[in-house]
């Protein structure tokens, strides 16, 4: 077997990003929760393989499949623009397990005000970490900007949740189960633009087909942030709309009435199942580059 050629473009995803299917395959790989189990040594080994290949040095015995695997492991843990290692819960591979836990608890504990406040706060804290960790470009964001975005989104989410909770007291129980989704959707509209406001001020890097930077674009930043908001809301719809309908039906059945302790793990499992597919598919809604 000969040495691996140096003309494989690992600057781009392995699959055609001009098609939804290609983007979906890419994001199913990027959001794979198994990447969270990789050790620091494995991450560093993958980074060395990728950086060496980009520098024209091929690791002896390396195959093309191993190169792509190393590229996706590297991408799963390191920021594409700054090169810094992303905090564990801020990585795309943490989206499914973290959102399964938080969303599941929001849907389970939606009746009491203290638990509504706590889980909405925790969700926005997690969102703030994800939004900062996956920000576009290498423009710095100040502590003040971070604080403003975080407080505004948390306040918006809690206010929406409590306001709708009050309005739905006299409506059918099923309606109340959708309050968490409305709060999450409202908070996304606040959190993401504020957390990434630096990009709206200075723009995001614009490159040509060869990957060379041409400058920064505020228009591209606006378009990108809008698409992120839409995809995040769409991502939440299956996990926060389907399980409530199913649980509302099941809780009326004798099976769950005799085994109420099964309700929470069942709902958590339903949320996780929806997120496994909704997360990568909704990330794939829009091309990352144009």
Secondary structure, DSSP 8 states (H G I E B T S, - for coil): -----S---TTS-SS-TTSHHHHHHHHHHHT-GGGGG--HHHHHHHHHHHHHHHTT---TT--HHHHHHHHHHHHHHB-TTT--B--GGGSGGGHHHHHHHHHHHHHHS-SSHHHHHHHHHHHHHHHHHHHHHT-SSS----HHHHHHHHHHHHHHHHHHHHHHHHHTTTS-HHHHTTHHHHHHHHHHHHHHHHHTHHHHHH-EEEE-TTS-EEEEEHHHHHHHHHHHHHHHHHHHHIIIIIHHHHHHHHTTSHHHHH-TTHHHHHHHHHHHHHHHHHHHHHHTTS-S--
